[in-house]
Structures are given as C-alpha cells and as structure tokens.
Amino acid sequence: MKILHTADWHLGKRLDMFSRLEEQREVLTEIVEIADKEDVDAVIVAGDLFDNFNPSSEATELLYSTLHRLSKNGTRAVIAIAGNHDSPERIEVPDALARACGIVFVGYPNAYLRPFSTEGGIEVLHVDNGYIELALPKQQTPLRLILTPYANEVRLKTYLGVEDTEDSLRQHLAQHWKQLADQYFDEKGVNFLVTHLFMMKNGGEQPEEPDDEKPILHVGGASAIFSENIPPQTQYVALGHLHRFQTIDIEPCPIIYSSSPLAYSFSEANQTKYVVVVEAEAGQPVSLTPVALTKGKKLLRNKFTEIEEAMTWLEDNQDAIVQITMVTESYLESADKKRLMEAHPMMMPIIPEVKNLQKGNDGTSKIVSIDNKSMEELFVEYFKNSKEGKGQAPSESLMELFKEIQSVEIFE
C-alpha cells in the first residue's frame, strides 16, 4: 500500500502584498502528478488546508478541485484534517459531496464519521470517535487511521473534556490514542496516526516554528505532545504544522512533518519542500520516500552596505521574492529607496539597519536593527521610546498582558 503524506497548504496565503495563489496552483498540480506517477492508494493532508478561517472563493475552489483530482473519481481515498489556521466548520461543510468522491474531511477532534462507500471501490469498514478504517481498491488489507485535528482551548473542553492543566492534553491524547490502538490496531491492517499538533521527542531539541506561524505549543493549555505518547502499534505518524521536512522520532515508528509545499516566510528561505510517499504493509515497518517539490518561487534575503551592490543582486534574482537589509550611516534617501524598490517586481519592504552616530562604551558604533528580533523585544524597544515609557522598560504585568494578547486566536 502506498500513501502520500502532505500538509500545510495554506491556500490563499499572501506574503505581504504578493499573492501566492498561482504558485499554489502550480505546486498542487505537481502533487497530483506525483500521486498519479507513484500510483498511491491514499492521500493524507495533515491540516492547515487554508491560511485563515475565511478563505477566498479562489482558494476554496482550488482546494476542492485539487482534492477531487487527487481522488481520481472515488478510486483513491483522500483524508484531510483541520489545522490551527482552519475553521473546522468550513472544513466539514462539503462532507456529503466529498464522501461520494472518497474524500474524508475531519474538522473536530473526537469526530465520529458516517460510513460510506464509493462506486470506485472505497468503503468505510469501521468508525469510532477519532478513528476510521477504510477498504481501498486493489488492497487486501485495510487502512486504519486515528485522526486528531488541531484542538484549541474551546475544542479541548468541548470535544475532549480536557481541563486547563499543563499536561492535560498530552495525557488525554496518550490515553485516547492508546484506547483506539488497543481496540483497532493489529497486524492485519496498516495503522497510521494523523494529527496537526506540535510534537517533539521528550528531552530532545524543540523544533522551530516558522516566523509567521501561530505558535500552538502552549495555547489553551496545550503543551507539546511527545513521541513517547504514540501507541506502539502505530506504523507511521503523519504530522502537520511545522513547515520544514523533519523526522521527530523513529520510535515507536517514523514520526514525520512532511513540510509545507511552498516557502511561506523568509525563515524558510532556501528550504527544499517535500511530500512523503509511504510504502506500508500490515505488520511490517514502513519505508519512506521524500519527494522534492520544484514549483514555486524561491524566497531570498540578503544584506548590503552599498546601493549599487544591492542593485546588482536584485537584477540577478528577478524570479525570486526578495527581502534586503540596507546597513547605512543614516536613513535611506527617498530617491535611493525608490530606486531599489523599482529594481525588482517582487521585493518586500526594505529593512533599515541604521548605524547610531552615538558611540558605545567601547568606542564603536551601535547598530539598531529590527532584523531577527522577537515581538517581545520590539515591544520593549517601542515602549521605552514612547511617551508612556520615558526610557523605562514595561512592567512585568504589562509584558504578561502583551504575551496573552499575542496568544489569543482572532477567530473561533
């Protein structure tokens, strides 16, 4: 059995003023072509189908048309779950029509899916809360899936009964997954877990989230989920949320973030993006083939001290989306800024790095820059220079309020 794992499509996402929709259309066509070339039996999209709760009609049409192409008229199963950028209600809206094509949408944790079958030979054999078992054309063994979409604070309480404690989500999911695995995962089927969560190895290095990704490590009491929480019967864990391809752990099985199909922030510049083709057999370890994606524009960033040097670099990288930092003794003249901006059709706002004319204690010039600074650091600098701050740092209570505001989701 072959399964294609992809995630974090973020349809409708923009990079500043630049739409990425055409690039998304191209790379999703590439994913469909890979699925056809590899003749996969099922496709898993592990969350963040859209970039926001209210996607445009163009983004919505692109999602539905792509999933329909992937389904091959109901002969290939497609399973798509909600991520932290998705509205679970919107994800589940087309459910009746989707089932006719063998497409399974799961918006909420602990969802109980209705059984169905397609003329193409896909059949739902068993369902439970957060679980589905599928019979696939050309396969003698079933595909079993534990499905856990992203859960925010409201959904944790409403659908999972989780209380607001540090380890509550981790403990609940470990117990929930174990119960399902003990009941349904055996060596007579292929056993996968699909989720959109922040997962890491207990005691290991914490993976980095993209610059513009909503952090979900501690939202609503949801602490990181550990690889040791995965039931041992599981053969593969298909993850969504982090945009770089990475293996979180190989025990008890490969636990994989497949990556986003495009680079969506400059923290992802120069990353190769992938889908993962998983070959699975009942009762046997899986084998993985990461397949590199080639479509979409590169994101490039660079730093310059001379205008002419920047102009040459911009001319050499006309096909990329670019971001430059200009290091100068004073703020850029408007004529120089206009010249730089007109030199490239897809340039982000220029980042100024201005040398302070006041000398530091060591006699060297201080550099003032917003590059690579966190939101908290920028807020502290802003407050110090405001009339309220008068050179003083914000109080601890004000900083706690700022952090709390950062963590609040705009849409429910």
matplotlib code that plots the C-alpha trace (Angstrom):
import matplotlib.pyplot as plt

x = [0.0, 1.3, 0.1, 1.2, 1.6, 1.4, 0.4, 0.2, -1.1, -2.2, -4.3, -5.0, -1.8, -0.1, 3.4, 3.0, 1.4, 2.2, -0.4, 0.9, -2.2, -0.7, 2.3, 0.0, -2.0, 1.3, 2.6, -0.7, -0.7, 2.8, 1.5, -1.4, 1.2, 3.3, 0.3, -0.5, 3.0, 3.5, 0.1, -0.7, -3.7, -4.5, -3.5, -3.3, -3.4, -2.4, -4.0, -3.8, -5.6, -6.4, -4.4, -7.4, -10.9, -12.5, -10.6, -11.4, -13.6, -10.4, -8.7, -11.8, -12.2, -8.5, -8.8, -11.9, -10.7, -7.3, -8.8, -11.2, -8.3, -6.4, -9.4, -9.5, -13.3, -13.6, -10.9, -8.3, -9.0, -8.2, -8.2, -7.9, -8.0, -8.2, -5.2, -4.9, -5.5, -8.7, -12.3, -13.4, -17.0, -15.8, -13.6, -16.6, -19.2, -18.8, -18.8, -21.9, -20.5, -16.9, -17.9, -19.1, -15.5, -13.9, -12.8, -12.9, -12.9, -12.3, -12.7, -13.1, -11.2, -13.0, -15.2, -17.5, -17.6, -20.5, -19.8, -19.9, -18.8, -17.9, -18.5, -14.8, -14.4, -13.6, -15.5, -15.6, -15.5, -15.4, -15.7, -15.2, -14.6, -11.4, -11.0, -11.8, -11.0, -11.0, -11.0, -9.2, -9.3, -6.5, -5.7, -6.4, -5.6, -7.5, -6.1, -6.7, -6.4, -6.5, -7.4, -6.7, -7.2, -5.9, -7.7, -7.8, -8.9, -12.6, -12.4, -10.3, -13.0, -16.0, -14.9, -12.1, -13.1, -9.6, -9.1, -6.7, -3.6, -0.1, -0.1, -3.9, -3.8, -0.8, -2.3, -5.7, -4.3, -2.0, -4.9, -7.3, -4.8, -3.9, -7.6, -8.2, -4.9, -5.6, -9.0, -8.3, -4.6, -3.3, -1.1, -4.0, -4.1, -2.0, -2.1, -1.4, -2.0, -2.7, -2.6, -1.9, -0.1, 3.3, 5.2, 8.7, 10.9, 10.8, 14.0, 15.1, 15.7, 12.5, 11.7, 11.4, 8.1, 8.0, 8.2, 4.6, 3.1, 0.7, 2.5, 0.5, 2.9, 1.0, -2.2, -5.2, -3.0, -2.0, 1.6, 3.8, 3.0, 5.8, 6.7, 6.6, 2.8, 2.3, 0.9, 3.5, 1.1, 1.4, 3.4, 3.6, 2.6, 1.6, 2.1, 1.1, 2.1, 5.8, 6.8, 10.2, 10.5, 11.8, 11.7, 10.7, 11.5, 11.8, 10.3, 7.9, 7.7, 8.6, 7.0, 7.2, 6.5, 6.2, 6.7, 4.6, 4.6, 5.9, 8.2, 5.8, 8.1, 11.8, 12.7, 12.0, 14.3, 16.4, 14.4, 13.6, 9.9, 8.6, 5.7, 6.3, 5.4, 5.0, 5.0, 3.3, 2.5, 0.5, 2.7, 5.9, 8.0, 7.1, 9.6, 9.6, 10.5, 10.6, 9.8, 11.1, 8.8, 10.1, 7.3, 7.0, 9.3, 12.3, 12.5, 15.9, 17.2, 20.5, 22.2, 24.1, 26.0, 26.2, 23.3, 25.0, 25.8, 22.2, 21.0, 23.3, 21.9, 18.3, 18.9, 20.4, 17.4, 14.4, 12.4, 12.5, 10.6, 13.3, 14.0, 17.0, 18.5, 20.4, 23.1, 23.7, 25.0, 21.6, 18.2, 17.9, 17.2, 13.8, 15.5, 17.6, 14.7, 12.6, 15.4, 15.8, 12.1, 11.7, 14.6, 12.6, 9.0, 8.7, 10.6, 9.4, 9.7, 13.4, 14.7, 16.8, 19.8, 21.0, 24.3, 23.8, 26.1, 26.5, 29.4, 29.1, 31.4, 33.9, 34.1, 32.4, 29.1, 26.0, 23.8, 20.0, 18.0, 14.7, 16.0, 15.8, 14.2, 11.2, 7.8, 8.5, 11.9, 10.3, 7.6, 10.1, 12.0, 8.8, 7.6, 11.0, 10.8, 7.1, 5.9, 4.4, 7.7, 10.0, 13.0, 11.8, 11.1, 7.4, 6.4, 6.2, 2.4, 2.3, 4.6, 2.3, -0.7, 1.2, 2.1, -1.5, -2.8, -0.3, -1.6, -5.3, -6.7, -8.6, -11.2, -13.1]
y = [0.0, 3.5, 6.6, 10.2, 12.5, 16.3, 19.2, 22.9, 24.0, 27.4, 28.2, 31.9, 32.9, 36.1, 37.3, 40.9, 42.3, 39.3, 36.7, 33.1, 31.6, 30.9, 29.3, 27.2, 26.1, 25.0, 23.1, 21.4, 20.2, 18.9, 17.0, 15.5, 14.4, 12.7, 10.9, 9.6, 8.7, 6.8, 5.3, 5.9, 4.3, 7.2, 10.8, 12.4, 16.2, 16.8, 20.2, 23.9, 23.5, 27.2, 30.1, 31.7, 31.0, 32.9, 31.9, 33.5, 31.8, 31.3, 29.4, 27.4, 26.4, 25.4, 23.1, 21.3, 20.9, 19.6, 17.1, 15.9, 15.4, 13.5, 11.3, 10.0, 9.9, 7.9, 5.3, 6.9, 7.8, 11.4, 12.3, 15.9, 17.2, 20.8, 22.7, 25.7, 28.0, 26.3, 26.7, 23.2, 24.1, 25.2, 22.1, 19.8, 21.7, 19.7, 16.4, 14.8, 15.6, 14.7, 11.2, 10.4, 11.0, 9.1, 12.4, 12.4, 15.8, 15.9, 19.3, 18.4, 16.2, 13.1, 13.3, 10.3, 9.9, 8.4, 5.2, 5.4, 3.7, 4.9, 3.4, 3.3, 0.7, 2.7, 1.6, 2.6, -0.5, 0.8, 4.2, 5.4, 8.8, 10.0, 6.8, 5.4, 2.1, 2.1, -0.7, 0.5, -0.7, -3.1, -3.7, -6.8, -5.2, -2.2, 1.3, 2.2, 5.9, 7.6, 11.2, 14.2, 17.6, 20.7, 21.4, 24.9, 25.8, 25.7, 22.4, 20.8, 21.4, 20.8, 17.7, 16.1, 17.1, 18.4, 20.6, 23.5, 21.9, 21.8, 18.1, 17.7, 17.5, 15.2, 12.8, 12.8, 12.2, 9.4, 7.7, 8.3, 7.1, 4.0, 3.1, 3.3, 1.5, -1.3, -1.8, -1.5, -1.6, -5.1, -6.8, -7.4, -3.8, -0.7, 1.6, 5.3, 8.3, 11.7, 14.9, 18.6, 19.3, 20.5, 17.2, 16.6, 14.0, 14.1, 15.7, 16.4, 19.7, 21.7, 22.1, 25.7, 27.0, 29.4, 33.1, 33.8, 30.5, 30.7, 29.1, 26.3, 25.0, 26.5, 27.8, 26.9, 24.8, 22.6, 21.5, 19.8, 16.2, 13.7, 11.0, 8.6, 9.2, 7.4, 3.9, 1.2, -0.5, 2.6, 2.2, 5.9, 9.3, 12.0, 15.4, 18.9, 22.3, 22.7, 23.8, 22.1, 18.4, 16.7, 13.4, 14.0, 10.4, 6.9, 5.2, 3.7, 4.5, 7.2, 10.5, 12.9, 16.6, 16.5, 20.3, 22.9, 22.8, 26.4, 28.6, 30.9, 33.1, 34.2, 31.9, 29.1, 30.6, 28.0, 25.1, 22.2, 21.3, 17.7, 15.3, 11.9, 8.6, 5.9, 2.3, 0.2, -3.4, -4.9, -5.9, -4.6, -1.4, 1.2, 2.7, 6.4, 8.3, 12.1, 13.6, 17.1, 19.7, 22.0, 24.6, 28.0, 31.0, 31.0, 33.3, 35.1, 37.6, 39.5, 42.4, 45.2, 48.4, 49.8, 50.7, 49.5, 46.2, 45.7, 46.8, 44.1, 41.4, 42.4, 42.3, 38.8, 37.4, 38.7, 35.4, 35.2, 37.0, 39.0, 40.9, 43.1, 44.8, 48.1, 49.0, 52.7, 55.6, 57.3, 56.5, 55.9, 58.8, 58.6, 58.6, 55.6, 53.7, 54.4, 53.2, 49.9, 49.2, 49.8, 47.4, 44.3, 43.4, 41.2, 42.9, 43.1, 46.4, 47.2, 46.6, 49.5, 48.9, 52.3, 52.9, 55.0, 58.1, 57.9, 55.8, 52.9, 52.4, 50.6, 53.5, 51.6, 52.5, 50.8, 49.1, 49.5, 46.9, 45.1, 42.1, 38.8, 40.4, 38.8, 40.6, 40.9, 42.6, 45.0, 45.9, 46.6, 49.0, 50.7, 51.2, 52.6, 55.2, 56.1, 59.0, 56.5, 54.6, 57.6, 55.4, 52.7, 49.1, 47.9, 46.3, 42.6, 42.7, 44.7, 42.2, 39.3, 41.1, 41.6, 37.9, 37.0, 39.1, 37.5, 34.0, 34.8, 33.4, 36.1, 33.6, 30.8]
z = [0.0, -0.9, 0.9, 0.1, 3.1, 2.6, 4.9, 5.4, 2.0, 3.5, 0.4, 0.0, 1.9, 0.9, 1.5, 2.3, -0.8, -3.0, -3.7, -3.8, -5.4, -8.8, -7.2, -5.0, -8.1, -9.8, -6.8, -6.1, -9.7, -9.1, -6.0, -8.1, -10.7, -8.1, -6.6, -10.1, -11.0, -7.7, -8.1, -4.4, -2.8, -0.4, 0.2, 3.7, 4.1, 7.7, 8.4, 7.5, 4.2, 4.2, 5.6, 7.5, 8.8, 5.9, 2.7, -0.6, -3.3, -5.4, -2.5, -1.8, -5.4, -5.6, -2.5, -3.8, -7.4, -6.2, -3.8, -6.5, -8.9, -6.1, -5.5, -9.1, -9.2, -6.0, -6.6, -4.3, -0.7, 0.4, 4.1, 5.1, 8.7, 10.1, 11.3, 13.6, 10.6, 9.5, 10.5, 11.4, 10.4, 6.9, 6.5, 7.2, 5.1, 1.8, 3.6, 1.7, -1.7, -0.6, 0.5, -3.0, -4.2, -1.4, 0.4, 4.2, 5.9, 9.7, 11.4, 15.0, 17.5, 18.5, 15.4, 14.6, 10.8, 8.9, 7.0, 3.2, 0.0, -3.5, -6.9, -7.3, -4.5, -1.4, 1.7, 5.3, 7.3, 10.9, 12.6, 16.2, 17.8, 16.0, 14.1, 10.6, 8.9, 5.1, 2.5, -0.6, -4.2, -5.2, -1.5, 0.6, 3.9, 5.4, 6.2, 9.8, 10.8, 14.1, 13.2, 15.6, 14.0, 15.8, 19.1, 20.6, 24.2, 23.4, 21.4, 24.1, 26.7, 24.4, 22.5, 24.5, 28.1, 28.8, 31.8, 31.9, 33.3, 31.8, 30.9, 30.3, 26.5, 26.4, 29.0, 27.3, 23.8, 25.0, 26.7, 23.8, 21.2, 23.3, 23.7, 19.9, 19.1, 21.5, 20.1, 16.3, 15.5, 14.9, 12.3, 9.9, 8.7, 8.0, 11.1, 10.8, 13.2, 11.5, 13.6, 13.4, 16.7, 18.0, 18.6, 19.8, 21.4, 25.2, 26.3, 22.7, 21.0, 20.4, 16.7, 15.4, 14.2, 11.2, 11.9, 10.9, 12.1, 15.1, 18.0, 19.4, 22.0, 25.0, 23.5, 25.7, 28.0, 25.1, 25.9, 23.4, 22.6, 22.9, 20.6, 23.5, 23.6, 20.3, 20.6, 19.8, 17.3, 15.0, 11.8, 10.8, 12.2, 9.6, 11.1, 10.1, 11.5, 11.1, 7.6, 7.3, 6.5, 9.5, 11.4, 15.0, 16.1, 14.7, 17.8, 18.0, 14.3, 11.8, 13.1, 10.2, 9.4, 5.6, 5.2, 3.5, -0.3, -0.6, 1.5, 3.2, 5.3, 5.0, 7.9, 5.3, 2.6, 0.8, 2.3, -0.1, 0.2, 0.0, 0.0, 1.6, -0.2, 2.4, 1.4, 4.1, 4.7, 7.5, 10.4, 8.8, 9.2, 6.6, 4.1, 3.2, 0.1, 0.5, -3.0, -3.5, -4.9, -7.6, -8.2, -6.6, -6.3, -4.1, -1.1, -0.9, 1.6, 1.7, 3.5, 1.8, 2.7, -0.8, -3.1, -6.3, -4.8, -3.8, -7.3, -8.9, -6.6, -7.3, -11.1, -10.8, -8.8, -10.7, -10.5, -6.7, -3.9, -2.1, 1.1, 1.6, 4.6, 4.0, 6.5, 6.4, 8.4, 8.2, 6.9, 3.2, 1.0, -0.7, -4.1, -3.2, -1.7, -4.8, -7.0, -5.1, -4.9, -8.7, -9.4, -8.5, -9.1, -6.0, -3.2, 0.3, 2.2, 2.8, 6.3, 7.6, 9.7, 10.8, 12.5, 15.5, 15.4, 19.2, 20.3, 22.7, 25.8, 23.7, 21.2, 18.4, 16.6, 17.8, 15.3, 15.5, 13.6, 13.8, 11.9, 13.8, 16.9, 18.6, 19.0, 22.7, 22.1, 19.6, 22.0, 24.8, 22.5, 21.3, 24.9, 26.0, 23.3, 23.8, 25.9, 28.4, 28.8, 29.1, 28.7, 31.1, 30.2, 30.5, 33.8, 34.2, 34.3, 31.1, 29.4, 30.6, 29.1, 25.8, 25.6, 26.4, 23.6, 21.2, 22.1, 21.5, 18.3, 16.3, 15.0, 16.7]

ax = plt.figure().add_subplot(projection="3d")
ax.plot(x, y, z, "-o")
ax.set_aspect("equal")
plt.show()
